[in-house]
Amino acid sequence: MFLIDSHCHLDRLDLAPYDNKLSNALTYANEVGVGHMLCVSINMENFKAVIGTAHKYDFVSASVGVHPNETDGHDPGVDELITLADDDNIVAIGETGLDYFRSEGDLTWQQDRFRRHITASKETKKPLIIHMRDATEDTLRILKEEKADEVGGVMHCFVEDWEVAQKALDLNFMISFSGIVTFKNAKDLQLVAKNVPQDKMLVETDSPYLAPVPFRGKSNQPAYVVQVAEKVAELRDISVEDVADITTKNYINLFGQID
Protein backbone atom coordinates (compact mmCIF):
# COMPACT_ATOMS: atom_id res chain seq x y z
CA MET A 1 0.00 0.00 0.00
CA PHE A 2 1.23 3.47 -0.94
CA LEU A 3 -0.58 6.41 0.65
CA ILE A 4 0.08 10.13 0.32
CA ASP A 5 -0.51 12.54 3.18
CA SER A 6 -1.59 15.49 1.06
CA HIS A 7 -1.42 18.05 3.89
CA CYS A 8 0.83 18.00 6.94
CA HIS A 9 3.04 20.41 8.88
CA LEU A 10 6.29 18.54 9.44
CA ASP A 11 7.89 21.62 10.98
CA ARG A 12 5.35 21.47 13.83
CA LEU A 13 5.19 17.78 14.73
CA ASP A 14 5.54 16.55 18.29
CA LEU A 15 8.77 14.58 17.97
CA ALA A 16 9.01 13.52 21.61
CA PRO A 17 7.95 9.92 20.79
CA TYR A 18 10.71 9.79 18.14
CA ASP A 19 13.75 10.81 20.18
CA ASN A 20 13.10 14.35 18.91
CA LYS A 21 14.15 13.33 15.41
CA LEU A 22 11.99 14.12 12.40
CA SER A 23 13.71 11.33 10.47
CA ASN A 24 12.32 8.78 12.92
CA ALA A 25 8.75 10.06 12.50
CA LEU A 26 9.08 9.97 8.72
CA THR A 27 10.57 6.48 8.77
CA TYR A 28 7.65 5.23 10.83
CA ALA A 29 5.20 6.80 8.38
CA ASN A 30 7.00 5.07 5.51
CA GLU A 31 6.85 1.75 7.35
CA VAL A 32 3.05 1.86 7.69
CA GLY A 33 2.54 2.73 4.02
CA VAL A 34 2.78 6.52 3.77
CA GLY A 35 5.12 6.92 0.84
CA HIS A 36 4.86 10.66 0.22
CA MET A 37 3.91 13.80 2.16
CA LEU A 38 3.13 17.40 1.28
CA CYS A 39 4.55 19.73 3.93
CA VAL A 40 2.38 22.83 3.86
CA SER A 41 3.55 26.36 4.61
CA ILE A 42 1.72 28.46 7.20
CA ASN A 43 4.00 31.51 7.43
CA MET A 44 7.18 32.96 6.04
CA GLU A 45 9.07 32.63 9.31
CA ASN A 46 8.96 28.81 9.07
CA PHE A 47 9.21 28.59 5.30
CA LYS A 48 12.94 27.86 5.36
CA ALA A 49 12.27 24.78 7.51
CA VAL A 50 9.41 23.68 5.25
CA ILE A 51 11.38 23.87 2.01
CA GLY A 52 14.49 22.53 3.73
CA THR A 53 12.63 19.36 4.66
CA ALA A 54 11.48 18.91 1.07
CA HIS A 55 15.05 19.36 -0.16
CA LYS A 56 16.33 16.78 2.34
CA TYR A 57 13.77 14.03 1.75
CA ASP A 58 12.81 12.99 -1.77
CA PHE A 59 9.44 11.71 -0.52
CA VAL A 60 8.44 15.17 0.79
CA SER A 61 7.08 18.05 -1.29
CA ALA A 62 6.26 21.55 -0.06
CA SER A 63 4.03 24.55 -0.62
CA VAL A 64 4.52 28.27 -0.11
CA GLY A 65 1.95 30.57 1.45
CA VAL A 66 0.63 32.34 4.53
CA HIS A 67 -2.32 31.01 6.52
CA PRO A 68 -5.30 33.42 6.75
CA ASN A 69 -5.02 33.69 10.54
CA GLU A 70 -1.34 34.71 10.56
CA THR A 71 -1.13 38.37 11.56
CA ASP A 72 2.29 39.03 13.08
CA GLY A 73 4.74 37.78 10.48
CA HIS A 74 5.85 38.84 7.01
CA ASP A 75 3.06 39.07 4.45
CA PRO A 76 4.50 38.44 0.98
CA GLY A 77 3.28 40.12 -2.17
CA VAL A 78 2.50 38.37 -5.43
CA ASP A 79 6.00 38.75 -6.87
CA GLU A 80 7.63 37.30 -3.76
CA LEU A 81 5.28 34.31 -3.76
CA ILE A 82 6.07 33.70 -7.43
CA THR A 83 9.80 33.88 -6.74
CA LEU A 84 9.61 31.52 -3.76
CA ALA A 85 7.50 29.08 -5.77
CA ASP A 86 10.22 28.81 -8.42
CA ASP A 87 11.53 25.56 -6.97
CA ASP A 88 10.78 22.05 -8.19
CA ASN A 89 10.00 20.99 -4.63
CA ILE A 90 7.22 23.59 -4.35
CA VAL A 91 4.11 22.01 -5.82
CA ALA A 92 1.38 24.35 -4.56
CA ILE A 93 0.47 27.82 -3.31
CA GLY A 94 -0.96 27.94 0.21
CA GLU A 95 -2.34 27.24 2.50
CA THR A 96 -4.48 30.24 1.84
CA GLY A 97 -8.13 31.16 2.07
CA LEU A 98 -10.41 32.69 4.67
CA ASP A 99 -10.97 31.96 8.36
CA TYR A 100 -13.58 34.06 10.17
CA PHE A 101 -13.60 31.79 13.23
CA ARG A 102 -10.36 33.09 14.74
CA SER A 103 -10.25 36.57 13.22
CA GLU A 104 -12.60 39.45 13.98
CA GLY A 105 -13.39 42.93 12.73
CA ASP A 106 -12.72 44.20 9.23
CA LEU A 107 -11.20 41.22 7.42
CA THR A 108 -10.52 42.95 4.13
CA TRP A 109 -6.82 42.32 4.72
CA GLN A 110 -7.49 38.58 4.82
CA GLN A 111 -9.43 38.70 1.56
CA ASP A 112 -6.67 40.77 -0.07
CA ARG A 113 -4.05 38.21 0.99
CA PHE A 114 -6.23 35.44 -0.42
CA ARG A 115 -6.51 37.21 -3.76
CA ARG A 116 -2.72 37.67 -3.91
CA HIS A 117 -2.22 33.95 -3.42
CA ILE A 118 -4.70 33.14 -6.17
CA THR A 119 -2.88 35.51 -8.53
CA ALA A 120 0.45 33.85 -7.70
CA SER A 121 -1.11 30.45 -8.30
CA LYS A 122 -2.34 31.45 -11.74
CA GLU A 123 1.02 32.99 -12.64
CA THR A 124 3.00 29.93 -11.55
CA LYS A 125 0.36 27.42 -12.66
CA LYS A 126 0.71 25.70 -9.30
CA PRO A 127 -2.56 24.65 -7.62
CA LEU A 128 -4.06 26.22 -4.53
CA ILE A 129 -4.41 24.71 -1.07
CA ILE A 130 -7.54 26.29 0.40
CA HIS A 131 -8.33 26.76 4.09
CA MET A 132 -11.98 27.65 4.66
CA ARG A 133 -13.56 28.08 8.10
CA ASP A 134 -16.76 29.96 8.90
CA ALA A 135 -16.28 31.80 5.61
CA THR A 136 -17.83 29.53 3.02
CA GLU A 137 -19.74 32.13 1.01
CA ASP A 138 -16.86 34.61 0.74
CA THR A 139 -14.28 31.90 0.00
CA LEU A 140 -16.26 30.45 -2.90
CA ARG A 141 -17.15 33.94 -4.17
CA ILE A 142 -13.52 35.07 -4.28
CA LEU A 143 -12.39 31.84 -5.92
CA LYS A 144 -15.00 32.48 -8.62
CA GLU A 145 -14.23 36.19 -8.98
CA GLU A 146 -10.50 35.53 -9.34
CA LYS A 147 -11.07 32.67 -11.81
CA ALA A 148 -9.25 30.21 -9.55
CA ASP A 149 -10.83 27.37 -11.54
CA GLU A 150 -8.19 28.06 -14.20
CA VAL A 151 -5.60 26.42 -11.95
CA GLY A 152 -7.73 24.52 -9.43
CA GLY A 153 -6.48 22.96 -6.25
CA VAL A 154 -7.78 21.31 -3.11
CA MET A 155 -10.21 22.24 -0.36
CA HIS A 156 -8.05 21.02 2.49
CA CYS A 157 -9.54 19.51 5.64
CA PHE A 158 -13.01 19.81 4.16
CA VAL A 159 -15.79 19.92 6.80
CA GLU A 160 -18.81 21.20 4.86
CA ASP A 161 -21.88 19.41 3.52
CA TRP A 162 -22.59 17.94 0.09
CA GLU A 163 -24.08 21.18 -1.29
CA VAL A 164 -20.86 23.09 -0.57
CA ALA A 165 -18.77 20.19 -1.86
CA GLN A 166 -20.58 20.35 -5.20
CA LYS A 167 -19.85 24.08 -5.47
CA ALA A 168 -16.17 23.44 -4.79
CA LEU A 169 -16.09 20.65 -7.34
CA ASP A 170 -17.67 22.97 -9.91
CA LEU A 171 -14.77 25.38 -9.31
CA ASN A 172 -12.25 22.66 -10.25
CA PHE A 173 -11.23 21.82 -6.69
CA MET A 174 -10.62 18.43 -5.15
CA ILE A 175 -11.92 17.55 -1.69
CA SER A 176 -9.46 16.40 0.96
CA PHE A 177 -10.54 14.40 4.00
CA SER A 178 -8.75 14.65 7.34
CA GLY A 179 -9.17 12.87 10.66
CA ILE A 180 -12.46 14.72 11.14
CA VAL A 181 -14.12 12.20 8.81
CA THR A 182 -13.56 9.55 11.52
CA PHE A 183 -15.47 11.53 14.18
CA LYS A 184 -18.87 10.08 15.11
CA ASN A 185 -20.70 13.41 14.76
CA ALA A 186 -19.32 14.16 11.27
CA LYS A 187 -22.36 12.74 9.46
CA ASP A 188 -22.59 15.43 6.75
CA LEU A 189 -18.89 15.08 6.01
CA GLN A 190 -19.13 11.31 5.89
CA LEU A 191 -21.87 11.66 3.29
CA VAL A 192 -19.50 13.79 1.21
CA ALA A 193 -16.75 11.16 1.55
CA LYS A 194 -19.20 8.52 0.37
CA ASN A 195 -20.41 10.48 -2.67
CA VAL A 196 -17.53 12.62 -3.92
CA PRO A 197 -16.37 11.54 -7.41
CA GLN A 198 -13.56 9.03 -7.23
CA ASP A 199 -11.17 11.25 -9.17
CA LYS A 200 -11.74 14.27 -6.89
CA MET A 201 -10.75 13.02 -3.43
CA LEU A 202 -7.57 13.19 -1.38
CA VAL A 203 -6.64 12.18 2.18
CA GLU A 204 -4.56 14.11 4.68
CA THR A 205 -3.68 14.43 8.36
CA ASP A 206 -3.17 18.19 8.86
CA SER A 207 -0.74 16.91 11.49
CA PRO A 208 0.01 17.78 14.22
CA TYR A 209 -3.66 18.81 14.38
CA LEU A 210 -6.94 16.86 14.20
CA ALA A 211 -5.78 13.34 14.94
CA PRO A 212 -8.27 10.69 13.76
CA VAL A 213 -10.04 8.12 15.89
CA PRO A 214 -8.63 6.19 17.79
CA PHE A 215 -5.96 8.87 18.40
CA ARG A 216 -8.37 11.78 18.78
CA GLY A 217 -7.07 14.34 21.27
CA LYS A 218 -3.46 13.32 20.77
CA SER A 219 -0.84 14.96 18.59
CA ASN A 220 -1.36 13.93 14.99
CA GLN A 221 1.33 12.58 12.68
CA PRO A 222 1.59 11.63 8.98
CA ALA A 223 1.38 7.89 9.80
CA TYR A 224 -2.22 8.42 10.90
CA VAL A 225 -3.39 9.13 7.36
CA VAL A 226 -3.84 5.35 7.29
CA GLN A 227 -6.80 5.70 9.67
CA VAL A 228 -8.32 8.42 7.49
CA ALA A 229 -8.00 6.20 4.42
CA GLU A 230 -9.53 3.27 6.29
CA LYS A 231 -12.60 5.35 7.19
CA VAL A 232 -13.03 6.61 3.64
CA ALA A 233 -12.75 3.03 2.42
CA GLU A 234 -15.42 1.92 4.88
CA LEU A 235 -17.78 4.71 3.81
CA ARG A 236 -17.33 3.94 0.11
CA ASP A 237 -17.39 0.15 0.61
CA ILE A 238 -14.03 -0.38 -1.06
CA SER A 239 -10.65 -1.55 0.22
CA VAL A 240 -8.12 0.74 1.85
CA GLU A 241 -5.71 -0.32 -0.89
CA ASP A 242 -8.20 1.06 -3.43
CA VAL A 243 -8.36 4.36 -1.53
CA ALA A 244 -4.56 4.49 -1.50
CA ASP A 245 -4.35 3.87 -5.25
CA ILE A 246 -7.13 6.34 -6.08
CA THR A 247 -5.87 9.19 -3.91
CA THR A 248 -2.27 8.68 -5.02
CA LYS A 249 -3.33 8.97 -8.65
CA ASN A 250 -5.40 12.05 -7.84
CA TYR A 251 -2.51 13.67 -5.98
CA ILE A 252 -0.21 13.16 -8.97
CA ASN A 253 -2.84 14.54 -11.35
CA LEU A 254 -3.13 17.68 -9.23
CA PHE A 255 0.38 18.33 -7.93
CA GLY A 256 2.56 16.50 -10.44
CA GLN A 257 4.69 13.38 -10.54
CA ILE A 258 6.40 12.27 -7.33
CA ASP A 259 9.88 10.77 -7.12
Residue, then its C-alpha position, 0 to 999 in steps of 0.5 A: m500500500f502506498l498512501i500520500d498525506s496530502h497536507c501536513h506540517l512537518d515543521r510542527l510535529d511533536l517529535a518527543p515519541y521519536d527521540n526528537k528526530l523528524s527522520n524517525a517520525l518519517t521512517y515510521a510513516n513510511e513503514v506503515g505505508v505513507g510513501h509521500m507527504l506534502c509539507v504545507s507552509i503556514n508563514m514565512e518565518n517557518f518557510k525555510a524549515v518547510i522547504g528545507t525538509a522537502h530538499k532533504y527528503d525525496f518523498v516530501s514536497a512543499s508549498v509556499g503561502v501564509h495562513p489566513n489567521e497569521t497576523d504578526g509575520h511577514d506578508p509576501g506580495v504576489d511577486e515574492l510568492i512567485t519567486l519563492a514558488d520557483d523551486d521544483n520541490i514547491v508544488a502548490i500555493g498555500e495554505t491560503g483562504l479565509d478563516y472568520f472563526r479566529s479573526e474578527g473585525d474588518l477582514t478585508w486584509q485577509q481577503d486581499r491576501f487570499r486574492r494575492h495567493i490566487t494571482a500567484s497560483k495562476e502565474t506559476k500554474k501551481p494549484l491552490i491549497i484552500h483553508m476555509r472556516d466559517a467563511t464559506e460564502d466569501t471563500l467560494r465567491i472570491l475563488k470564482e471572482e479571481k477565476a481560480d478554476e483556471v488552476g484549481g487545487v484542493m479544499h483542504c480539511f473539508v468539513e462542509d456538507w454535500e451542497v458546498a462540496q458540489k460548489a467546490l467541485d464545480l470550481n475545479f477543486m478536489i476535496s481532501f478528507s482529514g481525521i475529522v471524517t472519523f469523528k462520530n458526529a461528522k455525518d454530513l462530512q461522511l456523506v461527502a466522503k461517500n459520494v464525492p467523485q472518485d477522481k476528486m478526493l484526497v486524504e490528509t492528516d493536517s498533522p500535528y492537528l486533528a488526529p483521527v479516531p482512535f488517536r483523537g485528542k493526541s498529537n497527529q502525525p503523517a502515519y495516521v493518514v492510514q486511519v483516514a484512508e480506512k474510514v473513507a474506504e469503509l464509507r465507500d465500501i471499497s478496500v483501503e488499498d483502493v483508496a490508496d491507489i485512487t488518492t495517489k493517482n489524484y494527488i499526482n494529477l493535481f500536484g505532479q509526478i512524485d519521485 
